[in-house]
């Protein structure tokens, strides 16, 4: 399994649709920082699929783009905020649903469906 975390200056990028970089982490723990295509969000997702990414951890993401990611077989954990390394550790340990990793204004976010209540 591979996970991609959007990266903006060491923090989760606030909006996937315009994110420029990702940290891709494999199940073996190997990490690779990569630039995302600069054009459309769909191009970013196609790139992630080419990299065999299974999970995307990001900040805000438009519903249309999230749906497309899921159609490609990429599970999305949206509305996440925090330091990339801390978020990665929280995801690995099953603690990503804690309020401290939710974007501001989204404290009651349920990530099961990627929608806030």
C-alpha positions as CSV (number, residue, x, y, z in Angstrom):
1,X,0.0,0.0,0.0
2,X,1.2,3.5,-0.8
3,X,-0.1,6.7,0.7
4,X,0.3,10.2,-0.7
5,X,0.2,13.3,1.6
6,X,0.0,16.7,0.1
7,X,2.9,18.8,1.2
8,X,3.2,22.6,1.5
9,X,6.2,23.7,3.4
10,X,6.1,20.6,5.7
11,X,2.4,20.8,6.4
12,X,-0.6,19.2,4.7
13,X,-1.4,21.5,1.7
14,X,-4.7,23.3,2.5
15,X,-6.3,22.5,-0.9
16,X,-5.6,19.4,-3.0
17,X,-6.9,20.8,-6.2
18,X,-4.0,23.3,-6.4
19,X,-1.4,21.3,-4.4
20,X,2.1,21.3,-5.9
21,X,3.9,18.5,-4.0
22,X,3.3,15.2,-2.3
23,X,5.2,12.9,0.0
24,X,4.6,9.3,-1.1
25,X,5.2,6.7,1.5
26,X,5.3,3.0,0.7
27,X,4.3,0.2,3.0
28,X,8.0,-0.5,3.5
29,X,8.5,3.0,4.8
30,X,10.3,4.3,1.8
31,X,9.5,8.0,1.2
32,X,9.7,10.0,-1.9
33,X,8.9,13.7,-2.3
34,X,7.5,14.4,-5.7
35,X,6.1,17.4,-7.6
36,X,2.5,17.1,-8.8
37,X,1.5,18.1,-12.4
38,X,0.7,21.9,-12.3
39,X,-2.4,21.8,-14.5
40,X,-5.8,20.1,-13.6
41,X,-6.6,18.2,-10.4
42,X,-7.5,15.2,-12.5
43,X,-3.9,15.2,-13.9
44,X,-2.7,15.1,-10.3
45,X,-4.8,12.1,-9.6
46,X,-3.7,10.3,-12.8
47,X,-0.1,10.9,-11.7
48,X,-0.8,9.5,-8.2
49,X,-2.5,6.4,-9.8
50,X,0.6,6.0,-12.0
51,X,2.7,6.0,-8.8
52,X,0.4,3.2,-7.5
53,X,-1.0,5.3,-4.7
54,X,-3.9,3.7,-2.7
55,X,-4.5,6.5,-0.1
56,X,-4.6,10.3,-0.4
57,X,-4.3,12.4,2.7
58,X,-5.1,16.0,2.0
59,X,-6.7,19.2,3.1
60,X,-9.8,20.4,1.3
61,X,-10.7,18.7,-2.0
62,X,-13.7,19.5,-4.3
63,X,-16.4,16.8,-4.3
64,X,-16.0,16.2,-8.0
65,X,-12.3,15.6,-7.7
66,X,-12.7,13.4,-4.6
67,X,-15.3,11.3,-6.5
68,X,-12.9,10.9,-9.4
69,X,-10.1,9.8,-7.0
70,X,-12.4,7.1,-5.6
71,X,-13.3,6.0,-9.2
72,X,-9.6,5.5,-9.8
73,X,-9.4,3.4,-6.6
74,X,-7.7,6.0,-4.4
75,X,-9.2,6.3,-1.0
76,X,-9.3,9.9,0.2
77,X,-8.8,11.2,3.7
78,X,-9.8,14.8,3.3
79,X,-10.0,18.0,5.5
80,X,-6.7,17.0,7.3
81,X,-4.3,19.6,8.6
82,X,-1.0,19.5,10.5
83,X,2.6,18.7,10.0
84,X,3.1,16.1,7.3
85,X,5.2,13.8,9.5
86,X,2.8,14.0,12.4
87,X,-0.2,13.3,10.2
88,X,1.6,10.3,8.7
89,X,2.2,8.9,12.1
90,X,-1.4,9.5,13.1
91,X,-2.7,7.8,10.0
92,X,-0.5,4.7,10.6
93,X,-1.6,4.5,14.3
94,X,-5.3,5.0,13.4
95,X,-5.5,8.4,15.1
96,X,-6.1,10.6,12.1
97,X,-9.8,11.2,13.2
98,X,-8.6,13.1,16.2
99,X,-9.8,16.8,16.2
100,X,-6.2,18.1,16.2
101,X,-5.8,16.8,12.6
102,X,-9.0,18.4,11.3
103,X,-8.9,21.6,9.3
104,X,-10.0,24.7,11.2
105,X,-13.7,25.1,11.0
106,X,-14.2,21.4,10.5
107,X,-13.8,20.0,14.1
108,X,-16.7,17.6,13.8
109,X,-15.5,16.2,10.5
110,X,-16.4,12.5,9.9
111,X,-13.9,11.1,7.5
112,X,-15.8,8.0,6.7
113,X,-17.6,9.7,3.9
114,X,-15.3,12.7,3.6
115,X,-18.0,15.1,4.6
116,X,-18.5,17.4,7.6
117,X,-21.5,17.4,9.8
